[in-house]
């Protein structure tokens, strides 16, 4: 039987809130022992508001499984090479305080949230979560990430979290997700962070290396702060992408920022109002910013290096900020595919076509031979370049 240390069980206050099922390994079907209590305390999810003395301390170890079956705040600490934590608390709110945790689940998620009102994960100290390289289905849920949540999820705190997911994603939330702080290093063969409904990032430091998308949502991705270093096929992807602040560095082999129709009945767009965004693209059919709808740049600095800077199907409006393409500042948003209408301050000079440079100007080639204004000069291509 695993050793569990609970700092303090408050009689009549924390009791029925705590149900710890101790299973051998991460799969279902093992023999369990349950500790029950009388009543549940109300979780205070506006972190860091929790009482150290009144909060259960769960010290994990090898070969055990922790099942949290009721609302409350729980401090998780310890180290395990074969363990998992499951939250199945109905509609009650749960706060998990990760305090210097090192946890690997060999065949499922390290943390699984099946039901709760809202779940908050608070980072304290240095934390490490990993999957052992496979995800074995134990229910109807398709779990394929180190942290998996079916309900609203908030991750915050001043600590750090390292995630290793060699055969899946880092974090998957099937609802809305908010990240307000913390330091993250995520390596994943699929997506770094993936949500179904929306993702709001207000702060934090992120280093993500992902096989598919570094940060993905089917709904609205809203970034107001934080520092990001993203290496992936696509850096940011969502139906709607709004960037109001932060320092974002993207190295991508497909699209740096991609807005596509992931959710029906939602307008598709990229909107940049602030922040510093640096996008470096790989060779081939790649785009720094790709929108199946519109693009608006109203503030901030956007610096794109690549053969194709921007591709959009709707309209592109540059009303403020700084746009740099291949080292040259541009006063229009070019369109690689020429499928939309570029404009500055929402208008085009009379008689000019979308993507053309302003009248009387000769397009200038960028340092790698690309043309920021979207059109090369007439005549023969520069030496070493093939005609488009």
N, C-alpha and C positions, 0 to 999 in steps of 0.2 A: 504493500500500500504506500502510495506517495505521501511525502510529508508536506502538509499544507499549513502555513502559518497565517493565522488571521489575527491581526493586531488587536482588534477589540470588537466583540459582538455586543451591541447595545441591546439589552433586554427590552423588548417591547418597542424598539425603534428600528433596528436594522434586521431583525430576525428573519421573517419569511422572505426577505429580499435576497437571501443568499442560498443558492442551490448549486453545489459543486459535485458534478459527476466525474468520478475518476475512472477513466477507461484506459486499457492498455493499448497504446498506439493511437493513430489518428482515424482509423476506420470505425464504422458503426458495428455494434454487436458485441462489444466487450462487456465484461461484468463491471458494474458500477456500484459505488457507495455514495450515498447522498446525505448531506448535512442540511437539515431544514431549520427554519426559525419561525417566529410568530407573526411578525408584521414587517412591512417594508418602509424604509425611510424614503422621503421624497428626494430624488436626485437633483442636485444643483448643477446644471449644465453650463452655466455661465462661468467658465473657468477663468482663473484658477481657484474659484470659490468651492472649496471642500475642506472638511475638517480632518486633519491628519489623524487625530486621536479616535475619531468616530468612523473611520473608513476601513473596511476589511482589507488586509494585506494578503495577497495570494502569491506564494513563493513557488514557482513552477520547478519541475525537475523532469528527468528523462522518463519516457514511457507513461505519460499521464495525459489526460484530456480534461479540460475545465469547461463545465457547462454552466453558464449564467442564465438562470431561468426567471429572474425578476429584476425590476428596476433598482437603481441605486448607483453609487460610485464605488469602484473597485480599483485598488492599486495592484498592478501586476509587476512582479519582479522575478529575477532568477534566470536560470539558463537551462535549456533543454534541446537535445538534438532530435527528439521525436515526440512532439506535443502539438496540441491545437486548442484554441479557445473558441467556443461557440456561444453566441448571444441569441436566446430565444425567449424574449421577455414580453411577448404580446404587444400591448400598446404603451408599455411603460418606458420612460427614458432611462438610458444607461450611459454612464461615463466610465471609460477605461483609461486609467492613468498608467502609461507605460513608463516604468522607472528602471532604466538600465536592464532591459530585457534582451536576451539572445534566444530566439525561438525558431526552430525549423520543424515544419511538418512534412514528413516524407512523401505523403500521397494526397494532400489536400491543402486548403488554405490555412495559414497560420492563425488568422482571425476570420471567423465566419459570423455574419449577422443575418439570422433568418427572420427575426421579427423584433420590433421595438418601436416606440414612438419616434424618438430620435436617438442617435448614438454620437457621442463625442469621444474622440481619442485625443488625449492630452499627452504630449511628449515631455518627459523629464529625463535628463541625462542622455546617455548614448544607447540607442536601441537598434536591434538587428532582427529582421524577420525574413524567412526564406521558405521556399518549397523545395522538396528534394529532387524534382525533375519529372514528376508525373502527377496527374490529377485523376483519382479514382472516384467515379460517381457513387455516392452512397444514398442519394435521394433523387427527387425529380429535378433538383437544381443542377444546372451546369456550372460548376465552380471551376474557374480557370485562372485564379489570381491569388496572390499572397494575402491580400486583404480583400474580402468579398462582403458586400453589404446589399441587402434588399431594401433598405430604408434610408432615410435622410442621414447623411454622415458629415460630421465636422471634424477636421483634424487641426490641432493647434498646439500651442506650447512653445517653450524656448529650447527644448531638447532637439536631438537629431534622430533620424530614422533612416537606416539603410535597408533596402529591399533587394533580394535576389530571386528572380523568377526565370529559371532557365528554360521552362517549357510553357510559359503563359504570360499573363499581364502582372503588373505590380499591384495596382489598386483598381478594383471594379466596384462601382456603386450603381445600382439599378434605379436610383432615385436622384435627388438633388444632393450636391456635395459642395462644401465650403472648406477652404484652407486659409487660415489666418496667420499662420506662423510656423516656425520650425525649420530645420535644415534637412534636406532629403537627398539621398543618393539612391537612384533606382536603376537597376539593370534588368531588362525584361526581353524575352524573345518576341513578345507580341506588343501590346501597348504599355506605356509607362503608367498613365492614369487614364481611366475610361469611365465615363458616366452616361447614363441614359437620358436624364432630363436636363440638368444644367450643372455648370461648374463655375464657382466664383473663387478667385484667388486674390486675396488682399495683401498677402505678405508671405515671406518665407524665402529660402534659398533652395534651388532645385538643380541638381545635376542628373540628367536622365539620358540613358543610352538604351534605345528601344529598337526592336526589329521592325515594328510597324509605325504607329503614331506615338510620339512622346506624350502628348496631352490631347485627349479626344473627348468630345461630348456629342451626343445626338442632337442636343438642343442648343442652348446659348452658353458660350464660353466668355466669361467676363474677367479680365485681368486688370486690377487697379494698382498693384504693387508687387514687389518681390524681385528676385534676381534668378534668372533661368539660363542654364547652359544645356541645350537640347541637341542630341545627336540621334537621328532616326530617319526612316523613310520619309515621314512627314512630321514637321515640328508641332504645329497646332492645327487641329481639325474640329469643325463643328458646323452646324447649320448657320448659326450666327456667331461671329467673333467680334468682340468689342475689347479694345485695348486702351485703357485710360492712363496707364502708368507702368512703371517697372523697367528693368533692364533685361532684355530678352536676346539671347544669342542662339541662332539656329544653324545647324549644319545638316542639310537634308539631301537625300538622293532622289526624291520625288517632288513634293511641293513643300515649301517652307511653311506657308500659312495657307490652309485650304478650307474654303467655305463651300459646302455641298449640301444637297437636300437629304438630310438624315431623318428629319421629322416632317410629316405632312402638315400642310396648312401653316407653315412658318416661312416667312420671307428669308431669303438667303442673302447674306451680306457680310462684308468685312468693314469695320469702322475703327479707325485709329485716331484717338484724340490726344494721346500723350505717350510718354515713355521713350526709351531708346531701343530700337529693334534692328539687329544686324542679322542678315540672312545670307548664307553662303551655299550655293547650289552645286550639286554634282553635274557631270556631263550628261547629255542626252535630253530626253523630253521632260524637262523639269521646269518648274515655275517658282519664283520667289514668293509671289502672292497669286493664288488661283481662286477665283470666286465664280461660282455658277450663277451668281446674281450681281450685286453692285459692290463697289469699293468707294469708301470715303476716307480721305486723309485730311484731318482738320488740325492736327497738332503732333508734337513729338518729332523724332528723327527716325526715318526708315532708310536703312543702307543695305542695298541688295547687290550681290555679286553673282553673276550667272549669265548663261546664254539667253535665257528668257526671264525677264524681270517680273512681268505682270501678265496675267491672262484673266479676262473676265467676259461674262456673257451679257451683262446689263450695261450700266453706266459707271464711269469712274469720275469722281469729283475731288479735286485738290483745292482745299480752301485755306490751308495753313500748314505749319510744320515744315519739315525739310525732307525731301525725297532725293536720295543719292543712288544712282544706278551705275555700276562698274566704275566708281570713283568720280563720276560727273554729276553735279546737281541738276535736277530736272524740274521744270516748272509745269510739266504735264505728266499724266499717268499714261504711259504707252500701253498698247494692247498687242501682245504677241500674235494672237489669232485674228486680230482685227474684227472681233465679233461684237464690240460694243462701241459706245460713243464716249471719248475722253473729253473732259472739260476742266477748266480752271475757273474757280468761283462760279461753277455751274453753267458756264456758257462757252461757246466757241466763236472765234471771229468769223464773220460772215464769209462764206465761200471756201472755208477750209474744211477738210475731211477729217474724221476721227483718226487720231494717231499721227497726223502730219505735224511737223514743227511749225511754229508761228511763221507768218509770212515774212519772206526775206531772209530767214535764217537757214544756214546749212547745217544739217545734222552732224554731230560730232561723235566719232567712235569712242567707245570706252577703252580702258587699258587692255582688255582681252579681245578687242575687235568687235564687241557688241555695239549696238546703236541705241543709246538711251531714249531717243525720240521716237523709236519704234520703226523707222524707215531708213535704210541705207541710202547714200547719195545715188543718183542715177549714174548709169554707165557701168563699167567693169567693176567687179568686186575687188577689194584690196588683195594684194598678193597673199597667197596662202589660204584664202577663204573661198569656199564654194558658193555658187549662187544659191539663194534661198528658194 
